[in-house]
Amino acid sequence: MTDEPMFSRSGRTLPRDLGPNDHVAKVNLPEQLYCDLSALAAIEGKGLSEYLRDRLMEFTYGEMEAVRIRTQRASRG
């Protein structure tokens, strides 16, 4: 057995285009978490919703696929 990490995702496990952002997920957050997330969004020059959407994509689909999706959306204007 090896000590090297094994990954189950290839980074290409979802469609390239997820479609429009037309579903709402409401989450109640403690004030400090809300403030910290807002600060992180501001550091990246994004609104809170956009920042959270990006972080959720990265968590769900992996960093590389999230970058591909953002790049594709940005190229559409």
Secondary structure, 3 states (H helix, E strand, C coil): CCCCCCCCCCCCCCCCCCCCCCCCCCCCCCHHHHHHHHHHHHHCCCCHHHHHHHHHHHHHHCHHHHHHHHHHHHHCC
